Amino acid sequence: MSLQAILFDAYGTLFDVYAISAEAERQFPGQGTTLANLWRDKQIEYTRLRTLSGTYQPFDQVTRDALQFACSKLGLTLDQSVQERLMAQYNQLTPFPENLSVLHELKREGMALAILSNGNPDMLDPVVKAAGMEGVFTHVISAHRVKKFKTAPEVYQLGLDLLGVAVYNSLFVSSNGWDICGAAWFGYRTFWVNRAAAPREVLGVSPDGEGRSLHDLLQFVRQREEH
Amino acid sequence: MSLQAILFDAYGTLFDVYAISAEAERQFPGQGTTLANLWRDKQIEYTRLRTLSGTYQPFDQVTRDALQFACSKLGLTLDQSVQERLMAQYNQLTPFPENLSVLHELKREGMALAILSNGNPDMLDPVVKAAGMEGVFTHVISAHRVKKFKTAPEVYQLGLDLLGVAVYNSLFVSSNGWDICGAAWFGYRTFWVNRAAAPREVLGVSPDGEGRSLHDLLQFVRQREEH
C-alpha cells in the first residue's frame, strides 16, 4: 500500500485520560479509579445504545449522563460544582509524552494527519488547542457530523470523505481494541496502540500493526513505506 | 391502555443466570463471579459492536467469543471441555422461583405472552423446554430473525409483527435497565424487573413500572386493568 493519511482516535490514544481519575480521586478519595472506570465504561455504553436506537446526544451530554449514573451506582453525591470540575478535565487533557514529536515525524514523512473522534467539536477543539496540536492535523473530525458514534460505519466513512483519500491508503490508529475492530470491519488498515497491554478482542478481525506507544506506530509506518 | 400482550426478555429476566457463575466458580475457584461478570459484560458489548458494524453472528457464537476474551483477560486457560461445560449452562438455566405461577396468572388475565430475546433459537428452545415453559408463550422470538441485537429497533419491531398487536397495547418486561430504555425509546410500555436494585440509567427515559420480581409485575398489570 501507499500510505497517504493517518486517522487517530482522540481520548486514550492521543490524549491521556489519567487526569480524569486523578481529579475523581481528589473529589472522592479512595474511589477515584473505580469512579473513573465506571464512568468511562458507561460513557461508551451510552454512545452505543444511543447509536443503536437512533437517539443521539452529543458526547459531552452523554459524558455527563454517564457521570451521573456512575455516581448513583457508587452512592456518591455529585453536586453541580464537582460535576463541572470533573467535566472540565476533558478540556485540558495532556497528550501522551511521545505524541507531539511522533506526529511531527509522520508529517515530515508526507502523511496527512487527522483526528476522528466521538467527541463533539465543543469538546475536541479546546483539548487540541491546549495540547498545542492545532497545526498538526489537517482535519479534526467529530462523529457529531453524522449524529452517530463509532463503531457505526458512517463515522469511519467521514474520515475518507473529508480527507479525500481511499480506504486502502489510510491507516486508523486507536488505543481501544473495539475501535480497531470497528475500523478494520469498515475496511481501514489499523494500528492498535495497546497502551494497557490488553488481550485482543475476539471479534474475528486483527489489527495490521500493534504496539505500546506512538513510537511503535512510527516504526510500523516506516517499515511499510520501505516495501 | 388496554393491555393485550406482554413480551419478556429471557436471560436474567425469566431465567436465572446464577448457575453460570456457580459453574464458573467450580471451574476456576475464587474467580467465578469475576469471570461470569466479565463474560456477561463482554457478551453484551459484542452484541452491540456487531450490530453497529453490521457484522452479526448468532448469540451462541458471540457468547463463546466473549468467554474466550474474558478468560484471556483474567489469565485463565480455557480448554475445550471447560468451554463446553460453561456454555452448556445456558441450556439448563432455571426460571426465577415466582415466574411460572405469575406467567400462568397473566395468561388467565387474557394476556398473550412472548419471549423477545437476543438468544438464537438453538439457545432459547432448550432452556424454554427445560423450564417447563413450552405451553406458556404464544411466541418465542429471537433477534436472529433480523440478524441484529437489541437495542436495534428492528428487534423490538419483531414483537409487534409476530404477535400482531399495536405497540400501545403491549408491555415489554426486562431485568436489564438498558433493554428497558431501548424498548421505551421504541415505543413500548415497559416494566423493569429491577432484581439487582440498580440505579436507573441516565438516558432520558423511564420505565412505566418497576419492581423486584414478577410478583410486582402482576400487581402492576392488575392495577392498570382496573383503570
Interface residues (C-beta under 8 A of the other chain):
Chain A: E45 Y46 R48 L49 R50 T51 L52 S53 G54 T55 Q57 D65 A66 Q68 F69 S72 K73 K150 T151 A152 P153 W178 C181 G182 W185 F186 A198 P199 R200 E201 V202 L203 G204
Chain B: E45 Y46 R48 L49 R50 T51 L52 S53 G54 T55 Q57 D65 A66 Q68 F69 S72 K73 K150 T151 A152 P153 W178 C181 G182 W185 F186 A198 P199 R200 E201 V202 L203 G204
